[in-house]
């Protein structure tokens, strides 16, 4: 058994995607480049998008879902990961973000591409430039069990960075992306409300 009784109780308690999203959203944002396992996230109560995503995957897994992630690649901005799940109504996601607009989505999307597209208009850097341009297929984290990602004491950032080497599919070319206008100041204000400035992408 990989989980302690206390860890198992917490993960079992997070028995719906909504409960998992609420817990992940409540984590103190970690602005560092170090990535801890779900075990350490539960201990510290801190996490960035990858750490929160791993915790969400662990909670989904213990409650009967596959531990799946989708990797998002952005231009002149932080990359992002979504922990995804599928129900009878479609694909949904759980995500930890340093902004207000890149958290989870309800399971209403017919395809992963549709789900990812729901992030496009809200994915921009601190200069207001839209930045999301490609995504991966769902990544089954069981293929990364050699990283001991659920309970490891080691830094898992290299595991997350390895997602960059997977096949990604363009939503838009980088050339087309650069031609799009910046978002409005009102949307920027809403997006970065309460953000940890030290954790924002610096171009």
C-alpha positions as CSV (number, residue, x, y, z in Angstrom):
1,X,0.0,0.0,0.0
2,X,1.6,3.2,-1.1
3,X,-0.5,5.6,0.9
4,X,-0.6,6.1,4.7
5,X,-4.0,5.7,6.3
6,X,-4.2,9.5,6.7
7,X,-3.3,10.1,3.1
8,X,-5.8,7.5,1.9
9,X,-8.6,9.1,4.0
10,X,-7.9,12.5,2.4
11,X,-7.8,11.2,-1.1
12,X,-10.9,9.1,-0.6
13,X,-12.6,12.2,0.8
14,X,-11.9,14.0,-2.5
15,X,-14.3,11.7,-4.2
16,X,-15.6,14.0,-7.0
17,X,-13.8,16.2,-9.5
18,X,-15.5,19.3,-7.9
19,X,-14.1,18.4,-4.5
20,X,-10.7,17.8,-5.9
21,X,-10.8,21.1,-7.8
22,X,-11.8,22.9,-4.6
23,X,-8.9,21.4,-2.7
24,X,-6.4,22.1,-5.4
25,X,-7.5,25.7,-5.8
26,X,-7.1,26.1,-2.0
27,X,-3.4,25.2,-2.1
28,X,-0.9,28.0,-1.5
29,X,0.7,28.7,-4.8
30,X,4.3,27.5,-5.0
31,X,6.3,30.0,-7.3
32,X,9.5,27.8,-7.4
33,X,10.7,25.4,-10.1
34,X,10.8,22.5,-7.6
35,X,8.0,19.9,-8.1
36,X,6.9,17.8,-5.2
37,X,4.9,14.6,-5.2
38,X,1.3,14.5,-4.0
39,X,2.5,13.2,-0.7
40,X,4.5,16.3,0.0
41,X,1.8,18.6,-1.4
42,X,-0.6,17.1,1.2
43,X,2.0,17.7,3.9
44,X,2.8,21.3,2.9
45,X,-0.5,22.5,1.5
46,X,1.5,24.2,-1.3
47,X,1.6,23.5,-5.0
48,X,2.0,25.0,-8.5
49,X,0.2,23.7,-11.6
50,X,2.2,20.5,-12.0
51,X,2.1,19.7,-8.3
52,X,-1.6,20.4,-8.1
53,X,-2.1,18.4,-11.2
54,X,-0.3,15.4,-9.7
55,X,-2.4,15.6,-6.6
56,X,-5.5,15.8,-8.6
57,X,-4.4,12.7,-10.6
58,X,-3.8,10.8,-7.4
59,X,-7.2,11.7,-6.0
60,X,-9.0,10.8,-9.3
61,X,-7.1,7.5,-9.4
62,X,-8.0,6.3,-5.9
63,X,-11.6,7.1,-6.7
64,X,-11.7,5.0,-9.8
65,X,-10.5,7.2,-12.7
66,X,-7.3,6.9,-14.8
67,X,-4.6,9.4,-13.8
68,X,-4.5,11.4,-17.0
69,X,-2.8,14.8,-17.8
70,X,-2.8,17.0,-20.9
71,X,0.2,19.2,-21.5
72,X,-0.3,22.7,-22.8
73,X,2.5,24.6,-24.6
74,X,2.5,28.4,-24.8
75,X,4.6,31.1,-26.5
76,X,6.4,33.6,-24.3
77,X,4.5,32.2,-21.3
78,X,4.4,29.4,-18.7
79,X,3.3,26.0,-20.0
80,X,0.4,24.5,-18.1
81,X,-1.0,21.0,-17.3
82,X,-4.5,19.9,-17.0
83,X,-5.6,16.7,-15.1
84,X,-8.4,15.4,-17.2
85,X,-11.2,13.0,-16.7
86,X,-14.1,11.6,-18.8
87,X,-17.7,11.1,-17.7
88,X,-20.9,10.2,-19.5
89,X,-21.3,13.9,-20.3
90,X,-17.8,14.4,-21.8
91,X,-14.3,15.5,-20.9
92,X,-13.5,17.8,-18.0
93,X,-10.4,19.0,-16.2
94,X,-8.9,19.9,-12.9
95,X,-6.1,22.4,-12.7
96,X,-4.1,24.6,-10.3
97,X,-3.3,28.0,-11.6
98,X,-1.7,31.2,-10.4
99,X,-4.5,33.0,-12.3
100,X,-8.2,33.0,-12.0
101,X,-9.1,31.8,-15.5
102,X,-7.0,28.6,-16.0
103,X,-8.6,26.3,-13.4
104,X,-10.8,23.3,-14.1
105,X,-13.6,22.9,-16.6
106,X,-16.9,21.0,-16.2
107,X,-17.1,17.6,-18.1
108,X,-19.1,18.8,-21.1
109,X,-16.6,18.7,-23.9
110,X,-16.9,16.0,-26.6
111,X,-13.2,15.9,-27.3
112,X,-9.9,16.8,-25.6
113,X,-9.4,19.4,-28.3
114,X,-12.7,21.1,-27.4
115,X,-11.7,21.1,-23.8
116,X,-8.3,22.7,-24.5
117,X,-10.0,25.3,-26.8
118,X,-12.0,26.5,-23.8
119,X,-8.8,27.8,-22.4
120,X,-7.6,29.7,-25.5
121,X,-9.1,33.1,-24.9
122,X,-8.1,33.1,-21.3
123,X,-4.5,32.0,-21.7
124,X,-2.3,35.0,-22.0
125,X,0.9,36.4,-20.5
126,X,1.3,39.4,-18.1
127,X,1.6,41.7,-21.2
128,X,-1.9,40.6,-22.3
129,X,-0.7,38.6,-25.4
130,X,-2.6,35.3,-26.1
131,X,-0.1,32.5,-25.8
132,X,-1.6,29.0,-26.0
133,X,-0.8,27.2,-29.2
134,X,-0.5,23.4,-28.7
135,X,-1.5,20.5,-26.6
136,X,-0.8,16.8,-26.1
137,X,-3.1,13.8,-26.0
138,X,-4.0,12.6,-22.5
139,X,-0.9,11.3,-20.8
140,X,-1.4,8.2,-18.6
141,X,0.8,8.8,-15.6
142,X,1.0,5.1,-15.0
143,X,3.7,5.2,-17.7
144,X,5.7,7.4,-15.3
145,X,5.6,5.1,-12.3
146,X,9.4,4.7,-12.4
147,X,9.4,8.3,-11.2
148,X,7.4,7.2,-8.1
149,X,5.4,10.4,-8.8
150,X,2.7,9.7,-6.1
151,X,5.0,9.6,-3.0
152,X,8.6,10.5,-4.1
153,X,10.8,12.7,-1.9
154,X,12.7,13.8,-5.0
155,X,12.1,16.8,-7.3
156,X,9.8,15.7,-10.1
157,X,10.3,18.7,-12.4
158,X,12.3,16.7,-14.9
159,X,9.3,14.4,-15.2
160,X,7.1,17.4,-16.1
161,X,9.6,18.8,-18.5
162,X,9.7,15.4,-20.3
163,X,6.2,16.0,-21.5
164,X,7.6,18.6,-23.9
165,X,9.1,15.7,-25.9
166,X,5.7,14.2,-26.5
167,X,3.7,14.8,-29.7
168,X,1.7,18.0,-29.5
169,X,-1.1,19.3,-31.8
170,X,-1.3,22.9,-32.9
171,X,-4.4,24.9,-32.2
172,X,-2.9,27.8,-34.1
173,X,0.6,28.4,-35.6
174,X,3.0,30.6,-33.6
175,X,3.0,33.0,-36.5
176,X,-0.8,33.4,-36.4
177,X,-0.8,33.6,-32.6
178,X,1.6,36.6,-32.7
179,X,-0.8,38.5,-35.0
180,X,-3.7,38.3,-32.6
181,X,-4.5,41.4,-30.6
182,X,-3.8,41.7,-26.9
183,X,-6.7,41.1,-24.5
184,X,-8.5,43.9,-22.7
185,X,-7.2,45.4,-19.5
186,X,-10.4,44.4,-17.8
187,X,-9.8,40.7,-18.6
188,X,-6.2,41.0,-17.5
189,X,-7.3,42.5,-14.2
190,X,-9.7,39.6,-13.7
191,X,-7.1,37.0,-14.7
192,X,-4.3,38.2,-12.4
193,X,-6.5,39.1,-9.4
194,X,-4.7,37.7,-6.3
195,X,-1.9,36.1,-8.3
196,X,1.5,35.6,-6.7
197,X,3.5,38.0,-8.8
198,X,6.8,36.2,-8.1
199,X,5.3,33.1,-9.9
200,X,4.2,34.9,-13.1
201,X,6.1,34.3,-16.3
202,X,8.9,36.8,-16.9
203,X,9.8,37.3,-20.6
